[in-house]
Amino acid sequence: MLLKHLQRMVSVPQVKANALKVVTLTANDKTSVSFSSLPGQGVIYNVIVWDPFLNTSAAYVPAHTYACSFEAGEGSCASLGRVSSKVFFTLFALLGFFICFFGHRFWKTELFFIGFIIMGFFFYILITRLTPIKYD
């Protein structure tokens, strides 16, 4: 679904047909614009640049965002709210800090952890693809 909507925002005529103009900037304006995100609402942003001397336009590469609410039951980022996910990512963050700051002092331990991370990632993909076991 996302790729279908991104394809609608590739060329200038498509952007003009499918988008809403939010802000117009001139050459003298500051080019920093910020928007609020609504939980559960995906948005695609695009920029059209117009050259008044040559009367040409160009569409920049579209960017997308998706805001989610951690408290909402529906339309939330539930995969990050599970206790197992929090423990998993906390342990890997601590492991990353250890490798970053003390890795070369404990060379064999660093090699073990790097091998563990690579093989763990490989087997995670293998197990989730080939077995009916779910993540949580």
C-alpha positions in Angstrom: 0.0 0.0 0.0 2.8 2.4 0.9 4.6 1.8 -2.4 1.5 2.4 -4.4 1.0 5.8 -2.7 4.7 6.6 -3.0 4.4 6.0 -6.8 1.7 8.6 -6.9 4.2 11.2 -5.6 7.0 10.7 -8.1 6.5 13.3 -10.8 5.3 16.9 -10.7 1.9 16.3 -12.4 1.2 13.4 -10.0 2.1 15.4 -6.9 -0.1 18.3 -8.0 -3.0 15.9 -8.7 -2.7 13.8 -5.5 -1.4 16.2 -2.9 -2.4 19.1 -0.8 -0.2 22.2 -0.7 0.9 22.8 2.9 3.4 25.7 2.6 5.0 27.9 -0.1 8.6 29.0 0.4 10.6 31.6 -1.6 14.3 31.8 -2.0 14.6 34.2 1.0 12.6 32.0 3.4 14.1 29.6 5.9 13.7 26.1 4.5 13.0 24.4 7.8 9.4 23.3 8.3 8.0 21.1 11.0 4.6 19.3 11.2 2.7 17.5 13.9 2.0 13.8 13.6 -1.2 12.1 14.5 -1.0 8.6 16.0 -2.0 6.0 13.4 -1.8 8.4 10.5 0.8 7.9 7.8 1.9 10.9 5.8 4.0 11.3 2.6 5.8 14.6 2.2 7.1 15.9 -1.1 8.8 19.0 -2.4 8.3 20.6 -5.8 10.9 23.2 -6.8 9.9 25.7 -9.5 12.4 27.7 -11.5 10.7 31.0 -12.6 13.4 31.8 -15.2 13.2 28.6 -17.2 9.6 27.8 -16.1 10.4 24.3 -15.1 9.5 22.2 -12.1 11.1 19.2 -10.4 9.7 16.9 -7.7 12.1 15.8 -5.0 12.2 12.2 -3.6 9.1 11.7 -1.4 9.6 11.1 2.3 7.1 9.3 4.5 6.4 9.1 8.2 4.1 7.0 10.4 3.3 8.1 13.9 2.1 5.6 16.5 0.9 5.7 20.0 2.3 3.3 22.6 -0.9 3.5 24.7 -3.4 2.8 22.0 -4.6 -0.8 21.5 -5.3 -0.3 17.8 -3.0 1.3 15.4 -0.1 1.2 17.8 3.5 0.2 17.7 2.6 -2.9 19.8 5.8 -4.8 18.8 7.8 -2.4 20.9 5.5 -2.5 23.9 6.0 -6.2 24.7 8.1 -7.0 27.7 10.1 -9.5 25.7 11.0 -6.8 23.2 12.0 -4.4 25.9 14.3 -7.0 27.5 15.7 -8.1 24.2 16.6 -4.6 23.0 17.9 -3.5 26.4 20.3 -6.5 26.5 21.5 -5.8 23.0 22.0 -2.1 23.8 24.2 -3.2 26.8 26.0 -5.6 24.6 26.6 -2.9 22.0 28.0 -0.5 24.7 30.3 -3.2 25.9 31.6 -3.9 22.4 31.9 -0.1 21.7 33.9 0.8 24.8 35.6 -2.4 25.9 35.7 -4.6 22.8 39.3 -4.4 21.9 40.5 -4.9 25.5 38.6 -8.3 25.5 39.3 -9.4 22.0 38.1 -13.0 22.3 34.9 -11.8 24.0 34.3 -9.3 21.3 34.7 -11.9 18.6 32.3 -14.2 20.5 29.7 -11.5 20.8 30.0 -10.4 17.2 29.6 -14.1 16.1 26.7 -14.5 18.5 24.9 -11.4 17.0 25.4 -12.5 13.4 24.4 -16.1 14.0 21.5 -15.1 16.3 20.2 -12.8 13.5 20.6 -15.6 10.9 18.8 -18.2 13.0 16.1 -15.8 14.0 15.2 -15.3 10.3 15.6 -19.0 9.6 13.3 -20.1 12.5 10.6 -17.5 11.9 10.5 -18.4 8.2 10.6 -22.2 8.4 8.5 -22.9 11.6 5.1 -21.9 12.8 6.6 -20.5 16.0 5.6 -16.9 16.6 7.8 -14.1 18.0 6.2 -13.6 21.4 
